[in-house]
Amino acid sequence: MSEKFLSHLISIQAALNEDNANTDKIGLLARALRWYPDPDQQDLTALIAFGESIQGQREAGYWEVERAIYETLTARATLEHLPFLLRAYETRGTHAEDRRRLALQGLSRIAALTGDKTALETLASALSHNRADTRGWAIGFLTEVYFALHRPLPEAIQSRLRWLAENDPSEDVRAEAARVVK
């Protein structure tokens, strides 16, 4: 683990723990996580542990940090990050839609690189989510994943996309589904 990365996480935690936490400072510290060149696996393990400790917190500045963690992972997610991203996808409450989108993005990276069944199933199940934005994101992520895997969309997904193109209550989802159905 790089000392600089760990030191940065400690600085963020200290800023979160301050009385009258400065959300601008926390946001700057958090966004800087995305700029670390090639964090190693130990760095990412520490990042996940930190993310788990703050996931879903509502106090000032916590969402900025949580979002930066997801954004960092979307470019580096591996199979070992799958449980964290699945929990993020299921976490409700404040910022749930943004959290879900970022989790789906990370899951799509894992699925595209590995073909992992759980990641693929989660992306496919998002086509039936009660939120239109989630259904729309799932359409885009799934088509990109199967393209990256050099595999056609399974018939069950194509069937669901045809249904969405014709019946979804959201005009945006219908348009997105119609774009990809055959």
N, C-alpha and C positions, 0 to 999 in steps of 0.2 A: 504494500500500500504506500502511496506517496504521502509523505508528511504534509506536503502543501495541501493536498486534497482533504486529508483528515483535519488539518488546521482550519480549513475553510468551513467544513461542516460544524466544527466546534464554535467558530465565530457566528455562524447562523443561529445555532442553538442558544448561544449567549445573548444574541440580539433578540431572539424570541422571548427569552426569560427576563429581559429588562422590564422594570416598572415603566409604564407608559411607553411601550415598545414603539420605536420609530419605524412605521411601515415602509417608508421610502427607503430607508437603509436596508431593511430586511429584503425588500424587493430587489435592490441592487445586488446584494450579496447572493440572493437566490438565483437571479438570472445569470450571474457569473459562472454558476455550475455548468451551464451549457457550453462554455467556451474552453473547458479543460480539454487539452488535446489527448485523446486516447487514454481515458482512465482505465486502469487495469481492473481485473476481476475483483480484487479485494476492495478497490475503491467503489465499484458498483455494488458490492455486497454491503458495504458500510452505508452507501446511499439508500439502498433498499431498507435496511434496518432503520435508518433515520426516517424514511418515508412512512414506514409502518408505525413508527412512534407518533407521527403527527397526522396521519391520514384521517380526514374528516373533522379535524379540530376547527372550531369557529372563531377562535381568538384572532386579534389583529395580526396580520402578516402571515398566518399559517397557510392560507391558500396560495399566496405567492410562492412559498417554498415548495408546497406540494406540487403545484403546477410545474415549477422548474425541474423537479425530480422526474415527473412524467415526461416532460419534453426532452430531458437528457436521455431517458431510457428509450424513447421512441426511435432514436438513431442507433441504439446499441443493444436492444433487447435480445436476450438469448433464452433458451428453454428454462434455465434456472430462475428467470424472472417471471415466468408464467403465473405462479401462484399469486404474486403481488399484483400483477396486472388484472388477473381474474377478480381479486378482491376489490380492486379499484373500480372495475366495471360494475360490480354489484353494490358499491357504496352509494347510499342515498343521501339526501340532504342538500345543503348549500353547495353550489358548484357541481352538482351531480352530472349535469349534461356535459360540461367541459371535461370533467374527470372521465366520463364514459367515452367521449370522443378520443381522448388521449390514450386511454386504455385500449380501445379498439385499434388505434394506430400502432401501438406497441405489439398487440396480438397479431396484427397483420404482418408485421416484420417477421415475427417468429414463424408464423404460418408460411410465409413466402420462402424463408430460408430453410425450413425443416419439414414442412408439410405436416406439422403436429396436428393430430386429430382433435385434441381439446381446443386448440386455438381456432381451427377451422369450424368446429361445431359451435363455438361461442359466436364467431362472426356470422355464421348462418342463422343462429337463433336470434341475432339482433335484427334480422329482417322482419321479425314478428314483434319487436319491441313496441310498447305503447306510445313512445315518443317518435314523432315523424322525423326529427333530426337524426335520431339514432338509426332508424330504418334507412334513411338516405345515405348516411356515412357507411353503413354496412354494405350497401350496394357497391359503392365505389371501392371500398377496401377489398371486398370479395372478388370483384372482377380483376383488380390488380394482383391479388394473391394468385389466383388461378392462372393468370397470364404469366406471372413470374415462375410458377411451377410447370409451365408448358403443358397444362392440363385443361380440358374443357370444363366448363361449369357442370357439376352433377345435375342430373335431370330434376332432382327434388328442388334444387336452388333455381333452376330455370323455370320450373313450374311456379314456384313462389314469386319469382320476378314477373312472370306473365300475369299472375293474380294482382300483384301490386300495381302493375302498369294499367290495369283495367279498373281496379276497385279501391285503391288506397284513398283515404279521405284527403290526403295532402296532394295538391297539384304538383308540388316539387318532387315528391316521392314518385308519383305516377310518371312524370317526365323522365326522371333518372332511371327508373326501371325500364321504361319504354326504349330508352337509349341503348340498353344492353341486351334486351331479349331478342331472340331470333324468330 
